[in-house]
Amino acid sequence: MFDTLSDRLAATFKSLRGKGRLSPEDIDATAREIRIALLEADVALPVVRAFIAKVKERAAGAEVSKALNPAQQVVKIVNEELISILGGETRVLRFAKQPPTVIMLAGLQGAGKTTLAGKLGRWLKAQGHTPLLVACDLQRPNAVNQLSVVAERAGVAVFAPEPGNGVGDPVAVAKDSIDHARTKQYDVVVVDTAGRLGIDQELMKQAADIRDAVSPDEILFVVDAMIGQDAVNTAEAFRDGVGFDGVVLSKLDGDARGGAALSVAHVTGKQIMFASNGEKLEDFDAFHPDRMASRILDMGDLLTLIEQAERTFSQAEAEKMASKLASSKGGKDFTLDDFLAQMEQVRKMGSISKLLGMLPGMGQIKDQINNIDERDVDRTAAIIKSMTPGERTDPTIINGSRRARIARGSGVEVSAVKNLVERFFEARKMMSKMAQGGGMPGMPGVPGMGGGPGRQKKKQKQAKGKQRSGNPMKRKADEQAAAERRAAAHSGQDQPQPGGAFGLPGAGQGKDFELPDEFKKFMG
């Protein structure tokens, strides 16, 4: 969604690189480019004005003029101001002291409230809560049925006493759900309310009546991140008519310009609390302004990547794999079965392109990332599963006839089987070297990182022997001086003199000390 904004900002910052000092003209040109980038991304005009004024004020100050790298300092300022626009610090849900905690979802029709109720329920369950989803959207056809299906997929309970489709009183359902939650020991109630195609009095009155009936601890306003500037107008109307405590962004995986979504927090004064970035129930998480700013500036989102890995990977399993790779056998205990298990764990974290997109600098190759064929993982799994247990344990036994059999079983070419086995051996060798503390292969000049010893030998070869002067008179003088030094050293062996630190002559030795010829020549 923010690709256009990221590309424009990256191009702007690239023009600043290599400048040891930024002139007022440079700052004005940079601010102008950033303003155009934000406006093209559909960020609200008042937000753009406030943002640019703050960036120019800070960029003209001492923190940039006295910086060693002014360009990096400007990037830092833009990053901090983006975080401020997005709400500053991460805001978490407020839970009631006496359960159940009531969370009411509000927003326009089509914003994704019902699906988001299921995602929120699944997220709360993963946090250790027992949520109850309440169907109070009784106007939209099949809304009650949709919530029931979503709740079942999320593995959470649903309260839907009315069939919907225009039948039933949503205020009464909301009120009854609280008693039901207390009776059945649900500690969080998520109320899904009806929406409209636009703001009208009937919508506002119903939302206000449900609010008054259940006294929610949190009212979350669901915003479709793809609807443009109307998102800001709708948010302001809901804030004034019903009121809300936080914002949830849906459809962040779309390709529309998402700048209006960035404006909501600044315009309404309410922070973005959650973001939905996919159709699956697991494509939902708490919103972190600092991480979103890092993504927009192509600095990656490693914290989210680490959190996803921690949720997916078992600590015991990870330690087991690490011990296999670090074993004295050079990682030969690491088999194709282990490789398949690791690959399936990574697949659980999400699509490969999304995971790569969280790494810093990946915006420069996003076209290649977007063209990654996710089915390659399935093909690799099919090849491995077509092997016998013995072949997975020891791939060296896979000869030509075995490759042909595996290729037929997995529906691929024989060359694909051969390439997979070769890549596996290379990957195992590299991972084993890293696990044993050898570091990344191919990095010259660093111990354990390929190329170090060769470079050392080359230096030793270059240092062999001392260059002699081509002037006969100077060469004779050098040889005579060297002979005198050897004689003096030989005569002083029986009575050693104390030496100074770092090999310099000690007390009483200064008169015999001579500078090397190279220093004499340098000093004239």
N, C-alpha and C positions, 0 to 999 in steps of 0.2 A: 504493500500500500504506500509506503514512504520512499519507494525507489527513486521517484523523480526528485524529491526534496534532497535525498542523500546524494544523488549524482550532481546536482547543482552546487550543493555545499562543498562537496569534494573538489569540484573544479575551481571553486572560489579560493579554497585554502591552498590548492596547488600553486596558484599564482603568487602566493606569499612566500613560498619556500625559497630559501637561499638569500633572503634579504636580512642583512644584519641589523637594519633599523627601519622602522615604519614611519613614513612621513604622514602628515595629516591627509594628503591626497590619497595615499594608500588606504588609510582607514575609511575615508569617504567612499572610495571605489568598492571596498570590501562590504561595507554596510549596504551599499546600493545593490550589489549582487545578492546578498542575503535577503534583502527586502523582496527582490523579484522572485527568488526561490520560494519564499514563504507564501507570497501572493499566488504564485502558480500552483502551490500545494493546497490552495483554498483555505488558508488560515485567515481568520476574521481580521478585518482591517485595524480595529482598535488594539488587538493583540499584537499585530505586526508593528504598529507605531511604538507601543510600549517596549517591545522587545528590542527594536533597533535603537531607540533612545538609550536604553540601558547598556547595550553593547558598545555604542559609540562613546558613551561617557566613561566606561571602564577601559576601553581600548586607548583612549587619549590620556589616560592617567599614568601614574608611575609604574604600575605593575607590568605594563608592556614596554615602556620606554627603557626601563632598567633591566629587562629580562635578557638572558643570554640568547634565547631563541624567540623573537617576537611572534613569529608565525604560530608556534606551538602555544604561546600564551593566549593568542586570539582564539584558537580552537578551544582552549580551556574555558575561556570566558563564554563562548557560544554554548558550550556543553552545560555549564552551570546555569545559564539563563534559560536554556531549553528545559532543564530539570525544574526550574522555578515555574515556567509556564505550565508544565505537566502536573503541577501540584506539590512539588517539593518532596517531602518525605512520603514513604509508603504508609497508607492508612489501613488499619485492620478493622474487622468487624467489632462492634460493641455488643457484648453478650449480657443478657439480663442477669441480675443477681439471683433472681428467683425464676427458674425455668417455667414455661418455655420462652426462648428468645423468638420474637416475631419479626420476620423480614418481609416487607411488602415490595413487590416489583411493579413499577409503573412505566408507561411509555406508549408510543403510538403503535397501531396495528402493523405487523410486519417487521417490527424491530427485533423480533426473536426472543420475546419474553418467555414463552412456554418451553422452548428448547433450553433456554438459559436457566430456567428453574430446575430442569433435570441436571444440568451441568453443575449448578451450585449445590444441589442435593448430593451429587456424587463427591464433589470437593469437600463438603462438610463431613460426609461419612468417612472420607480418607483422613480427616483431621480428628477423628474419634468421636464425632457427634452422631445422634440418631435423628435425622431430619424427617419432617412430614411435609409433603407437597400438597397444597390446597387449591382445588380448581374453582376459582371465582370468575373465570371468563366464561359466562354462560350465554354470550351473544354470538360469538364466532362459530360457524358450523364446525363440528368435530373437535373443538378446542379441548373439551373434557376428555375425549377419547385419546387425543394426542398426548395430553399430560400423563394419562395412565400408562400409555406405551413407553413414554420417555422415562417415567419413574421406574417401571419394571426393568428397563435396560440399565438404569443407574443403580438398581438394587436398593431402592428406598421406598418408603410407604407413601400412599396417596390417599387423600380424603376428598371424595367426589360423590356426595349424596344426591346431587341433581344431574339429570342427563344433559343439560345445556341445550344448545341449538335454540335459544330464546326462551327456554323454560327454567324457572327457578329465580330465587332472590339471592344475588351474590353477597349482600350485606349479612343476611342470615347465615349463609354458608360459612363466611369468614368468622362470624361470632361463634358458631357451633364448633369450628375447628379447634379453637383454643381449649374448650372443655374436653374435646376428644384427645388432644395432645396430652393434657394433664392426666387423663385417665389411663392412657396407653404408654405414658412415660417417654414421650418424644421431647427432646430438649430444644429443638429448633423447628419453627413453623415457617415455611416459605409460601407466601400467598401470591398466586398468579392472577393478576387482574386483567380486565378487558381493555382493549385499546380502540382507537378510532383512526380513520384515515387522516384526520387532521384534528386540531384543537377545537372542541366545542363544549358548550355548557353542560350537556348531559354527561360527557366523559368526566369532566372536572367534578361534577356533583357526586357521581358514583364513586370515584376515587377518594374524594373527601369523606364520604359516608363510611367506606370500608376502613379508612384511616381512623376515624373516630370510634368505630366499633371494636377494633382490635388493639388500638394504641401501639403501633409497631415501634420496636426499638431501633430499626433501621428502615428507611424508605430508599430503595435503590432505583434510580432513573436509568432505564435501558435505552441506549442511543445506538442507532444503526450508523456505523462509521462511514457508510457509503452515501448518505443522503445529502452531503454538502452543507451549505450555509444554513439550511433550514433546521439542522440539528441544534444550532445555537438559539434560534428563535423559539423552537419547541421547548428546549431546556429552560429558557427564561420564563415561558408561559407556565410550565409545570411548577417551577420554583415559586412563582407568585401565586398560582392557584391552589396547589396542594402542598407544595414544599417537599424537598427530598434532602437526604443526608449524604448521598454519594452517587457516583456515576458508574455505570457498567457499559463498556464498549463492546458491541457485537460486530461480527463480520470483519474483523481486522485482517483476515486473510484475503480480502477482496483486492482488486487492482484499481479501485477508484482513488482519487486524491483524498487523503485522509486528514487534511489540515483542519477541517471544521471540528473533527473530534479532538484535536489538540487544543482547540480554542475553548471547549466547554468548561474545563476546570478553571481557566482564567476568567471567563466571562461570568460564570455563576458563583464562583468562590467555593464550589464544592469539588472535592477531589475525586479523581478516577480511582475506583477501588478494585475492579476486576476487568479482565479483558478476555474475550472469546476470539480465538484465531483459527477456527476450523469447524467442520461439521460434526466431528466425533465428540462424544461426551467428555473425553479426556483433554480436548483442545480448549482448556480453560484454566486460568490461574490468576493469582493476585497480581495487580498492576504495580510495577515498580518504576517510578518516573526516571530514576537514574539509569536503569537498564534500557528503557525505551530511548532515552537520549543517546546512549552509546550506540544503539542499533542505527538510529537515524544518521549519526556521524560516522558510521562504518567502523566503530571501535569494538564491535562484537558484543556478545552477552554471555560471557563465560559462566557467570554465577547461575543463571537459569539452566545452562547446559550441565553444570555440576549437580544442581539440585535434581534434574531429571535423571541423571546417571545414578545418583544415590537412591532415588525411589525405585529404579529399575534393577540395578545390580545388587546381588547379595554380597555382603562383606566377606562371608566365609568362602563363597565361590571365587571371589576376586583374589583372595589370599591363596587359595588352592592353585589357581592358574599362575599366579606370580611365582609360587614355589616351583612349579613345573618348569617355567621358563628360566629360573635362576639356578636350576640343578646343575650338578657337575657333568651331566651328560650333554650339555650344550643345548638344552631345550628339546631334546628328542622325546621326552615324556609328553610333550604337547602334541596331541594327535589331531586328526581331522575332525573327530567327534568334539573335541574341545573348541576347535575353530568354529564349527557349526553352532555350538551352544553360545559362544560369544557373539556371533553374527546375529542370532535370533534375539539375544538380549538387546543389542543395539537397535534392532528393528522395532522392539517394543517401545523404545524412546520416541519414535515418530519417524517421519520420512527423512531420508538421508539428506535431501536438499535443505530441509528446515534446520537440521542439525549443523550442516556446514555453514548455513547462513548466520549462525550464532558466533562463528569464529571471526576475529578481527581481520579486516582487510578483504573479506570475501566479496564485498560489493564490487570489486574490480573484475571479478570473474563470474558475476551472477548469471550471465548468459549460459556459461558452461554448467553451472550448478543447476539452473532451471531445466537443462537438457538431460540431466542424469536420469537414466531409465531405472526406476525402482524395481523393475522385474528382474534385473540382473542378480539381485539378492536371492530371489526365488529360483533362478536357474542354477546358481551356485549350490543352493540347498538341495536341489533335485539331483545334481551330479554327485554330491557327497552321499546322499541317501541311497543312490544306486550302487554304491560300493559295498563289498562284504565287510564285516567287522575287522577281519585281518587286514584288508586294504586300507581301512581308515586308520588303524593303529600303526601300520608300517607302509606308507605310500611308495616306498622304494621298490616294492614287489610288483607295482603296476607296470606291466609290459604292454606290447602292442595289442595282443588279443584281449587282454583285460580292458584296455582303453576302449576298444571297439564295443565290447559288451556293455561297459558303463555308459558310453555315448548312446547306444540303442535304448538302454533303460531310462535315460533321462531326456531323450529327445533332442540331443544337441550333436554338433559335429565332434569328431574325434579330436580335432585341434583344440576345442574348448576344454576337454578333459586334460589334455597335456598342459595347456596354459595354466589351468587352475592348480595342478600339482606343482608346477614350477614356481608359481607365485606363492604358494603355501610354504615351500622350502625357503624362499627368499625372505618372506615375512617372519617365519619362525627364527631364522638366523639373526635378523635385525632385532626382533623383540628380545631374544635371548641375550644378545650383546648389551642391550639397554638395561635389562633386568639385572645383569651381573655388574652393572656400574661402568660399562664401557662407553656409554653415551651414544650419540647418534653417529653412525658410520659416515665417512666421507667428509668430515669437518677437519680440515688440515690444521696442524699446529697446536692442537689440544690433545693432551695425553688420552689415549684410548679412543680417539676419534679419527681414525684413518689418515695417513699422510704425515703424522708427526715424526716417526723414526726416520723416514726417508729424507725429510727436510733437515734433520739433525746431522745425518751423515754428510749431506751436501755441505753444511756449514763447516764440519770438521775437515773435509777435503779442501775447502777454500782456505782454511787457516793453516794448512800444512806448510812448514818452512817459512823462513824470514827473508824478505826481499833484500838483496844486496845493492848497494849504490853502484851506478855505472861509472862514477868518477874514481880513477885509481887512487888519487891522493886522499879523497874522503874515505874510500874503502879501507886504506891502510890505517888511517887514524881511528876508524871504528873498530878494526880488529885489535889495535894496540890498546884502546880503552877497555874493550871486552876482556882482554888478557889480564890487564891490571885489576879489573873487578873480580875475576876468578881467583887471582892470587890473593887478593885481600880477603875474599870469602874463605879461601882454604886456610889462611893463617889464623883466622878468627874462629875456626871450628873447635879448637881446644878450650877457648875461653868465650863461650857464647854470651852475647850481649842481649839484654832484655829488649824485646821489640815492642812497638806501639800497636795500637788497635788498627784493624783493617790492613795489617801487613806493612804499615809505614814504619820508618826507623824510629827506635826508641831514643832515650836520652843518651847522649854521647855518640850516637851514630850519624848525626846530621851532617858532620863534615865529610864523611865518605859517601853520602847519598848523592846520586846523580839522576837527573831526569832522563827518561828514555829519549832516544834520538828523535822520535816523531814529535815529542813535545818541544825538544830543543829547536827543531826546524819550525814548528808552529809559532814559538815565542820569538824567533828571529835570532 
